[in-house]
Amino acid sequence: MDLLDILLEPLSYDFMVRAIVTTALAAVVCAVLSCWLVLIGWSLMGDAVSHAVLPGVVLAYIVGAPFALGALVFALIAVTLIGVVRNTSRVKEDAAIGIVFSTLFALGLVLISVTPSQTDLNHIIFGNLLGVSIPDLIQVLVLGVVAFAILILKRRDLTLYAFDPTHAHAIGLSPKRLGALLLGLLALTSVVALQTVGVVLVVAMLIIPGATAYLLTDRFNRMLVIAPVVSAVCSIAGIYLSYYLDTASGAMVVLTQGVVFAAVYLFSPRQGLIGTRLAKARRRKAAVLAV
Amino acid sequence: MSTPAILVENVTVHYGEVLALDSASLTLGAARICGLIGMNGSGKSTLFKVIMGMIKPDAGRVLIGGQSPSKARKEGGIGYVPQSEDVDWQFPLSVGDVVMMGRYGHQGFTRRPSKADKAAVDEALDRVELGEYAGRQIGQLSGGQKKRAFVARGIAQGATMMLLDEPFAGVDKRSEATITRLLQELASDGCTILISTHDLHALPELCDEAVLLMRRVLMHGAPELVLQPENLAMAFGLDVLNRPLPQHGAPGGHGHKDPAASADAAPAKNRG
C-alpha cells in the first residue's frame, strides 16, 4: 500500500470525511484563541470554562435550545462565581476556579445521568468524532466561523489587552469589555471543540497549539499562523493514526498535539532545550572554520 | 489663571478597610515636570490609577485639563509608561508593535494601521533614538531602551500628559541622562509629566517641582526644598536620617527598602 492509498482509504467513508473536516475546523479556531490564552496566563481559565459549560449544554439539549446558548450562559455563570468566591472570601483564585468548575462539571454529569437518551450526551464528555452528523458539522462550522472572524477582526485589541490592559484603559478602551469578549469567545470555542474531543480534552486544543507556536517565534502575528497550521495538521494526523491503530480518535488527536509540543520543546532553534545547544554548536563550528 | 493640566481635589480612596489616599490634593500646571515621592504604600500607584480613572475615588474629584478623566482618555491625551515589573518582556511583540499600540485610539474598528499611523510610529521611534530597533522583540532591549520604547508609544499617541511609573528602575546612568533630556524636550513642547520615583538623586536635575506623598500630599514645591532631609523624614520615617547616605549622595535615597515600610496597599492587576 503506498502513501496515497494510506491517505485516501479512510476518505472513502463519509463519517471519516466528516470527522476530518470537523476536527480541522475546531483545531483552527481553538488554536487561534489559544495564542491569547497562553500569553495572558488563562490556561486554567480555559480548562475551567470548557468544563463548566457542560450543564449548559445538557440543559440546552433538554429544552431543545442551541448548545452554544446554554454554553455561553454557563460560561458566564462560572466566571461570575469564580470572581465572587475570589473577591469575597480569603480563597485564592486558583482554588476558586477549581471549586467552581468541578462543581459545575459534576452538575452536568448529574443532569446527564437523569436525562433520557444518555448515549448522545455521553459523547459530549469524551467526544464522538466518528459519529459527527451533518447538523453537528453545520453547527461547528457556523460557530467556528463566527468565533474565528471575531478573533481575527479584533486581534489587535485582544493583543493589547493581553499585553498591557492599563494602556488599553488609558486610551479609552475598556479592558473589562475586552476581557469579557475573550471569555465569550472561549465559551463559544469550547462548544465547537466539544464535538470533536469532548469536554475533558478541550483544554488541550485550547492550550497546546498556542504554547507550541510561542516556542517557535517572537512575533505574535506569526503565532496566529503557526498555531492553527500545526494544530490542524496534528489533528488530521491524529485521526489517521486512530483509524489505522484502531484507537480512540479524540484522545489520539490530543496525543499527537502533545507529542509535537514535546518535539518543539526539545528542538526549537530559539527556545528548545536541545535546539538552542545545537544552534550554538553550529555557530561555534562556523566560527572555527572561518578562522 | 489657566486651567491646570491635572487637578486632584480632596481625593480619598479605600481598599476595603485600608486607607490608600486620605483627602489628597494636587494641582499641576501644563508643561511641568513633577516628581512624586513616597515610600511603598504611600499611595503613589493609587494616585496614578485615580488620575487615569481606573479607580473611582470614595470622595473628591479629578480633572484632566479641565475635563473628566474618561473624556481625557477618549481624546488620547493620557500616556502611560508602566513599571518594568508590570510588563511581560517575553511577550512576542516588536518595539514597533508596542509603539503602534499608541495609535489604537486614532484607528478604526480593526485598528488597521494607515500610512499616517506608520509615519507617526517611525517619527516617535526616531525621537527616542530607537529607530534601528523597531523590529526587535521588546525583551531584547536594555533597561533604558525599554523605557524609551514606552515613552515613544506616548509620543505616537499624541499624549499631552504622561505618567511614568519608576522610569529609572534598572536603568544605567547614561540612559538615565537620555531619558531626562527626552522628558525635558517633551515638556518644552507642552507635555505635562508626572513621575513616580524612588530615585531621589535624579529629581533636581529632571523636575520642575516635587510632591511628597504619604496617603496625603505632605508637601509640594521646588525639588531642592522638598528633598531637604527633614522633609524627607516626614515621608519616609525618621530613621532615614540615621542611615549612611547612599553613594550618589542624595539624602535618604533608599529609605523605601525598609522592610517595615514595604506593605504595598495597591491590589494586584485585575483581569476579571
Interface residues (C-beta under 8 A of the other chain):
Chain A: L39 I40 V79 G83 L153 K154 R156 D157 T159 L160 A162 F163 D164 P165 T166 H167 A168 H169 A170 I171 G172 L173 P175 K176 G179 A180 L183 Y214 T217 D218 R219 F220 R222 M223
Chain B: M52 G53 M54 S70 R73 K74 E75 G76 I78 G79 Y80 P82 D86 V87 D88 F91 P92 L93 S94 D97 V98 M101 G102 Y104 G105 F109 T110 R111 Q137 R153 Q157 K269 R271 G272
